Amino acid sequence: MTEAFDLVALKRRLDMAPDRAGLAPIGLKSVLLGEGALESLPDAVAALVAGGGRSGPVAILSDLTPKRYRSGELLEFVTKSVASIAGVRSVFVGSEGHNVHADETTVAKATQNCEGASCLVAVGSGTVADIGKVVAAAHGLGYVIVQTADSVNGFADDRSVLLLNGVKRTMPSTWADVLVADVDVLVDAPVAMNAAGLADLIAMFTAPSDWYLANLLGMDDSYSPTVVSLAREQGPALLEAAPLVPTADRAALGQIAATLTLSGVSMGIAGTTAPCSGMEHVTSHLLEMAAVSSGGEAALHGAQVGVSSIVAALLWQRVLDELADGGLSRVIVPDAVDSEKEVRAAFSEVDPSGEMAEECWRDYGRKLARWARAGERIEVAAEQWPSHSHALSHLLAPPESIAAALRSAGAPASFGELDPPVDEDSARWAVASCHLMRDRFSIADMACFLGVWDEALVEEMLGRAAELGASP
């Protein structure tokens, strides 16, 4: 097997980091990434079974989507490999032809079906892997993830994105013990899924800036330069890999897999998804929430993140102009009563029951209260703004570059190009409401607290993003 990810060197680097005291340890014990990685699966499972001291079968968790591996079927190969060293119990989630959702019912059923297992192997998408994390945590199982595409960065962290009361929430779960990313599997994955992973990583050019600004203004004190650097320093290599995604170039897909792993690890050691998830991810979550609520299917998460990153980058340009003009001296604290009405009105559009709005207001209310107490930090930031503006300029990328990278990778660069396409009203709702969903400060919150986040600015951002997405 060609090893393409040095976990030992990464742990050594983090041990020597100046901000290491604030970082959690990496829970991953092994990352098998490269050519022939699946050949090591039986040994990895055997070690976990022996270490766990359980006598039950190995549960293999998967959805019903066929997945190719060389000239055969991946799930069949994994099942035979595991059966060579232990009994096997197949556990399926979702239904054929439909996306899997990590909602309460699906997670509870998978947890029940894996009871008594000696170890858990998940074969599938980021959602399947997230469900597996919850199951492994519930039963205390050794856990192996077999990554089936370069689709998301969530294979390598200790959190699961779940659908609770109709709202996408990122919850603590557990690390996988072993992550397997075989290039022979990745090259046979649908191009759209690999392009979605690259698009998910495009958030490295916007999300860390949201986190930096949140830390600066007293909204999130967990910011770590070391954590940000893990994936962000791979930015140039990611952009070089982008045009090679449509041809399933092996080196490019390996590079993307390694960067996705670094991105996932960064979230795990930070104890938050903030290093990789800002305004662009929340917009994607809202689009999926609306689709699920209406009984429809959402586009790939990473693809939605990529398109939303163009909007976020454009908004960053506008907000930086406001801040350069002394904007921090003009910030406002929205009235809590009015804000609650705004949240409830926004989410009642997609969930008349009010459960979604209740869940969102619970989180947004905490964020708003924290902003009301941030006056001193805001004053200090205003005094030191030139130095912070310079730092942010090194984290951000121009929206034109983001759009060009998406197009070169064959990823959607506009909401209308998503599959299924997102109509203008849905895109407008998701972008306008993204800051109202969770207790996480983003550039959309900054625009709101500057008093400029209104219908006119939303329309302007969406119009300019559409133009960039359509540019040759």
Secondary structure as UniProt FT lines:
FT   HELIX           7..15
FT   TURN            18..19
FT   HELIX           20..22
FT   STRAND          30..34
FT   TURN            35..36
FT   HELIX           37..40
FT   HELIX           41..52
FT   STRAND          58..62
FT   STRAND          68..69
FT   TURN            70..71
FT   STRAND          72..73
FT   HELIX           74..83
FT   TURN            84..85
FT   STRAND          88..92
FT   TURN            96..97
FT   HELIX           104..113
FT   TURN            114..116
FT   STRAND          119..124
FT   HELIX           126..139
FT   STRAND          142..147
FT   HELIX           154..156
FT   STRAND          159..164
FT   TURN            165..166
FT   STRAND          167..172
FT   STRAND          178..182
FT   HELIX           183..186
FT   TURN            187..188
FT   HELIX           191..201
FT   HELIX           202..205
FT   HELIX           207..216
FT   TURN            217..218
FT   TURN            221..222
FT   HELIX           225..232
FT   TURN            233..234
FT   HELIX           235..241
FT   HELIX           242..244
FT   TURN            245..248
FT   HELIX           250..270
FT   TURN            274..276
FT   HELIX           279..293
FT   TURN            294..295
FT   HELIX           301..324
FT   TURN            325..326
FT   HELIX           327..330
FT   HELIX           336..348
FT   TURN            349..350
FT   TURN            352..353
FT   HELIX           355..372
FT   HELIX           375..383
FT   HELIX           385..395
FT   HELIX           399..408
FT   TURN            409..410
FT   HELIX           415..417
FT   HELIX           424..433
FT   HELIX           434..436
FT   HELIX           443..449
FT   TURN            450..451
FT   HELIX           455..470
//
